Amino acid sequence: MKNILVLFGGCSSEHDVSLVSAGSVISNIDASKYNIYMIGITKKGEWYLYEGPFSELPDDGWLSAGRLTKACVSPDRDVHGIIVERETGAETIRIDVAFPVLHGKNGEDGTVQGLFQLAGIPFVGCDMTSSAVSMDKIFTNTVADRNGIAQAKWESITKYEYESGEKKLEDIAARLGFPIFVKPANAGSSVGISKAHDAAELKAALDLALEHDTRILFEEFIDAYECECAVLGNDELFTGVVGQITPANEFYDYDAKYSNAASVLNIPALVPEETRHEIADAAKRTFKALGCSGFARVDFFVTKADGRVLFNEINTIPGFTSISMYPKMIEAAGISYSELCDRLISLAEEKWS
């Protein structure tokens, strides 16, 4: 049987979500076809081979529920796997495919992907370059503009530009108009994002975003429905049934995504069928423009006034929890969670063979 490495946790604001996603992934990988190895990364950045029940992953229960042994992915291609620091000495375990279930920084941003590429280990999802570009909202918007993908008006600023006065908030507000969304360029699951309704809130929103990054994105407010599309594949792309989010909060922030059960998920989206087709086509175009492979969730706005489809953002390792949209949209298109995991592993082997 092939050896599959599932990587979870990580130094990220989305550490806890990763644990839940990883538990769902592990429970749906066919254990009769694959040997599953689990490496957990603590919030401090410690790496351990975890040999215990995957049901104990949530809330960092894995740290006390099973055997933990220091381990790491070796960049040495001759090893082609992990090195485990056993009491009797170093043990090497060859890995056939890695499945990183790491959301946000230090997991979805190309860092881990670069490690697997150095090691020569096939891995699920986008490569280092597409992961890094897709994680960075400013780079992503730039690529979308270059490829004619419609999106909201936007501006950006760096910490230096703001503190030096090279760029001014009042100029950004004049161009975009209130309300304005303020986002760290590199953060996932709406962490550090605010909706500013006036100059005072814009300043506060910038201060919050700067706690997470030194490069900040500003986007005009779009009065719209929030729709999402799951893309699966390398060259030949498959899309799930387009879904729609009705956030419990003012916008789809971290709490609305993972904590507040009042958020409503509609699959299919409550927009005309032709609009769903337009979203699916735009999702494929975005996926290709960013050089993605394996899978990604692409998010859009559908304006309430005239039904225009505008690109919002892309997630190259979307949530895989039991309430996450990506597996639900794929399942609605006829592919079960278990089959999805199997396909993702096959796509990784196909890409890196």
C-alpha positions in Angstrom: 0.0 0.0 0.0 1.1 3.6 -0.6 2.1 5.8 2.3 0.2 9.0 2.7 1.4 11.8 5.0 -1.3 14.2 6.4 0.2 17.4 7.8 -2.0 19.4 10.2 -1.9 22.2 12.8 0.7 24.9 12.1 1.8 28.3 13.1 -1.3 30.1 11.9 -4.4 31.9 13.2 -6.2 29.0 11.5 -4.4 26.3 13.5 -7.6 25.0 15.2 -9.6 24.9 11.9 -6.7 22.8 10.4 -7.2 20.2 13.1 -10.9 19.7 12.4 -10.2 19.7 8.6 -7.5 17.1 9.0 -9.7 14.9 11.1 -12.3 14.9 8.4 -9.7 14.2 5.7 -8.1 11.3 7.6 -11.5 9.7 8.3 -12.3 9.8 4.6 -9.1 8.4 3.2 -9.5 4.8 2.3 -7.4 2.9 4.9 -7.6 -0.3 2.9 -5.7 1.5 0.1 -3.3 3.7 2.0 -1.1 3.7 5.1 -1.7 7.1 6.8 1.0 8.9 8.7 0.1 12.0 10.7 2.5 14.9 11.5 1.2 17.6 13.6 2.7 21.1 13.9 2.1 22.9 17.2 1.3 26.6 17.5 5.0 27.1 18.5 6.2 25.3 15.3 7.2 21.9 16.8 6.8 18.9 14.5 5.7 15.5 15.8 4.7 12.2 14.3 1.4 11.6 16.0 0.4 8.0 16.5 -3.0 8.1 18.1 -6.7 8.4 17.2 -7.5 11.1 14.6 -10.7 11.8 16.6 -8.5 13.5 19.2 -7.1 16.2 16.8 -9.7 19.0 17.6 -8.7 21.5 20.3 -5.2 20.1 20.3 -6.3 16.9 22.0 -3.7 15.1 19.9 -0.9 16.6 22.1 -2.0 14.3 25.0 -4.0 11.5 23.3 -1.3 9.5 21.6 2.4 8.9 21.1 4.3 11.9 19.9 7.8 11.6 18.4 9.9 14.4 17.0 9.8 14.2 13.2 10.3 16.3 10.1 10.1 16.1 6.3 13.6 15.6 4.9 14.5 17.8 1.9 16.9 15.0 0.9 15.3 13.4 -2.2 17.1 10.1 -1.4 15.0 9.9 1.8 11.8 10.9 0.0 9.9 11.1 3.2 10.1 11.8 6.9 12.8 11.3 9.5 11.5 10.2 12.9 13.7 10.6 16.1 13.0 7.3 17.7 14.7 6.4 21.0 16.7 3.7 19.2 17.8 6.2 16.5 16.6 8.0 13.4 13.9 6.1 11.4 13.1 7.1 7.8 9.7 6.5 6.4 9.2 6.8 2.6 6.2 8.9 1.7 4.4 8.4 -1.6 2.0 11.4 -1.4 1.7 14.3 1.1 -1.6 15.8 1.9 -1.0 19.2 3.7 -4.2 20.2 5.5 -2.8 23.6 6.7 -4.8 26.8 6.3 -3.4 30.3 6.1 0.2 31.4 6.8 3.0 28.8 6.9 0.8 26.2 5.2 -1.2 27.6 2.3 1.3 30.3 1.2 3.9 28.2 -0.6 6.2 27.5 2.3 5.4 23.9 2.9 4.8 23.3 -0.8 8.4 24.5 -1.4 9.6 21.9 1.1 7.8 19.1 -0.6 9.1 20.2 -4.0 12.7 20.2 -2.6 12.1 16.7 -1.2 10.6 15.4 -4.5 7.5 14.2 -2.7 4.2 14.5 -4.7 1.7 16.5 -2.7 -2.0 17.4 -2.9 -2.8 20.9 -4.1 -1.2 23.9 -5.8 2.6 24.2 -6.2 4.8 26.7 -4.4 4.4 29.6 -6.8 0.6 29.4 -7.3 0.1 28.9 -3.6 2.1 32.0 -2.7 0.5 34.2 -5.4 -3.0 33.0 -4.5 -2.4 33.6 -0.8 -1.4 37.2 -1.3 -4.5 39.2 -2.0 -2.7 42.0 -3.7 -0.8 39.7 -6.1 -4.0 37.8 -6.8 -5.9 41.0 -7.7 -3.0 42.0 -9.9 -3.2 38.7 -11.8 -7.0 39.0 -12.1 -6.7 42.4 -13.6 -4.1 41.3 -16.1 -6.3 38.4 -17.2 -9.5 40.5 -17.6 -11.3 38.8 -14.6 -13.8 41.3 -13.3 -13.5 42.3 -9.7 -14.2 45.2 -7.3 -12.1 48.4 -7.4 -9.2 48.1 -5.1 -6.1 49.9 -3.7 -3.1 48.8 -1.6 -0.7 50.3 0.9 2.4 49.2 2.8 3.2 50.0 6.3 6.1 52.2 5.1 3.9 54.0 2.6 1.4 54.8 5.3 3.8 55.9 8.0 5.9 58.0 5.6 2.8 59.7 4.1 3.7 58.4 0.6 0.1 57.2 0.4 -2.9 58.7 2.3 -6.0 57.1 3.5 -8.1 60.0 2.4 -7.0 59.5 -1.2 -7.9 55.8 -1.0 -11.3 56.7 0.5 -12.0 59.2 -2.2 -11.3 56.6 -4.9 -13.2 53.7 -3.4 -16.0 55.5 -1.4 -17.3 54.2 1.9 -17.8 51.5 3.1 -14.4 50.0 2.4 -13.2 46.5 3.2 -9.6 46.5 4.7 -7.7 43.2 4.5 -4.1 42.0 5.3 -2.6 40.9 2.1 -1.6 37.5 3.6 -4.2 36.1 6.0 -6.8 33.5 5.7 -10.4 33.0 6.9 -11.1 36.7 7.1 -8.6 37.1 10.0 -7.8 40.8 10.5 -10.5 42.0 8.0 -12.8 44.9 8.8 -15.5 46.9 7.1 -15.0 50.6 7.5 -17.9 53.0 7.2 -16.0 56.3 7.8 -12.5 57.8 8.2 -12.2 56.9 11.9 -13.2 53.3 11.2 -10.8 53.2 8.2 -7.9 54.2 10.4 -8.9 51.6 13.1 -9.3 48.9 10.4 -5.8 49.7 9.0 -4.3 49.4 12.4 -5.9 46.0 12.9 -4.8 44.8 9.5 -1.2 45.9 10.2 -1.1 43.6 13.2 -1.2 40.7 10.6 0.8 42.0 7.7 2.8 45.0 6.4 0.9 45.1 3.1 -2.8 45.9 3.2 -5.6 45.7 0.6 -8.5 48.1 0.3 -11.6 47.1 -1.6 -14.8 48.9 -2.5 -18.0 47.6 -0.9 -20.1 45.6 -3.3 -23.8 45.1 -2.4 -24.0 41.5 -3.5 -24.7 37.9 -2.9 -21.6 35.8 -1.9 -21.2 32.7 -4.1 -18.4 30.1 -4.2 -17.2 27.5 -6.6 -15.2 24.4 -6.0 -12.6 23.6 -8.7 -11.0 20.1 -9.0 -8.3 19.0 -11.4 -5.0 19.8 -13.0 -5.5 20.5 -16.7 -9.0 19.1 -17.2 -11.1 21.0 -14.6 -14.3 19.9 -12.9 -16.5 22.2 -10.8 -18.8 21.4 -8.1 -22.3 22.8 -7.7 -22.0 26.6 -7.1 -23.0 27.5 -3.6 -24.0 30.7 -1.8 -23.3 32.1 1.7 -25.7 34.2 3.7 -23.4 35.3 6.6 -24.6 35.4 10.2 -22.5 38.5 10.7 -22.2 41.7 8.6 -19.8 39.9 6.4 -18.4 36.3 6.2 -15.7 36.7 8.9 -14.0 34.0 10.9 -16.8 33.6 13.4 -19.4 33.3 10.7 -17.4 30.7 8.9 -16.5 28.4 11.8 -18.5 29.3 14.9 -21.9 30.9 14.2 -24.4 28.3 13.1 -26.8 31.1 11.9 -24.8 31.4 8.7 -26.8 29.8 5.9 -25.2 27.7 3.1 -27.2 27.2 0.0 -26.2 24.6 -2.6 -27.1 25.4 -5.4 -26.8 29.1 -5.0 -30.0 31.1 -5.1 -29.0 32.9 -8.3 -30.2 32.2 -11.9 -28.8 29.0 -13.5 -27.0 31.1 -16.2 -25.3 33.0 -13.4 -24.1 29.8 -11.8 -22.6 28.8 -15.2 -20.9 32.1 -15.4 -19.4 31.7 -12.0 -18.1 28.2 -12.8 -16.5 29.5 -16.0 -14.9 32.4 -14.2 -13.7 30.1 -11.5 -11.9 27.9 -14.1 -10.4 31.0 -15.7 -9.1 32.3 -12.3 -7.7 28.8 -11.4 -5.8 28.7 -14.7 -4.6 32.3 -14.5 -3.1 31.7 -11.1 -1.4 28.4 -12.2 -3.4 26.3 -9.7 -3.6 22.5 -9.7 -5.4 19.9 -7.6 -8.1 21.9 -6.0 -9.2 25.4 -4.9 -12.3 27.2 -3.8 -12.9 30.4 -5.8 -15.3 33.0 -4.3 -17.4 35.6 -6.1 -19.8 38.4 -5.6 -23.1 38.6 -7.6 -24.3 42.2 -7.5 -27.9 42.6 -6.3 -28.5 45.5 -8.7 -27.6 44.0 -12.0 -26.3 40.4 -11.4 -22.7 41.1 -12.4 -20.2 38.4 -11.4 -17.1 39.8 -9.7 -14.1 37.8 -8.4 -13.5 38.0 -4.7 -10.8 35.7 -3.6 -9.3 32.2 -4.0 -8.4 29.6 -1.3 -5.9 26.9 -2.3 -6.4 24.8 0.8 -10.1 25.6 1.6 -11.7 24.4 4.8 -12.4 20.6 4.8 -14.5 20.5 8.0 -17.9 18.9 8.1 -19.6 22.3 7.5 -17.1 23.5 4.9 -18.4 24.5 1.5 -15.7 22.9 -0.7 -16.5 19.2 0.0 -20.2 20.0 0.1 -20.2 21.6 -3.3 -18.2 18.7 -4.8 -20.6 16.2 -3.1 -23.6 18.0 -4.6 -22.0 17.3 -8.0 -21.8 13.6 -7.3 -18.4 13.0 -5.8 -18.4 11.8 -2.2 -15.9 13.0 0.4 -14.0 9.7 0.3 -13.8 9.8 -3.5 -12.7 13.4 -3.4 -9.7 12.4 -1.2 -8.8 9.6 -3.5 -9.0 11.9 -6.6 -6.8 14.5 -4.9 -4.1 11.9 -4.2 -4.3 10.7 -7.8 -4.0 14.3 -9.1 -0.9 14.8 -6.9 0.7 11.7 -8.4 -0.3 12.8 -11.9 1.2 16.3 -11.5 4.5 15.3 -10.0 5.1 12.0 -11.8 
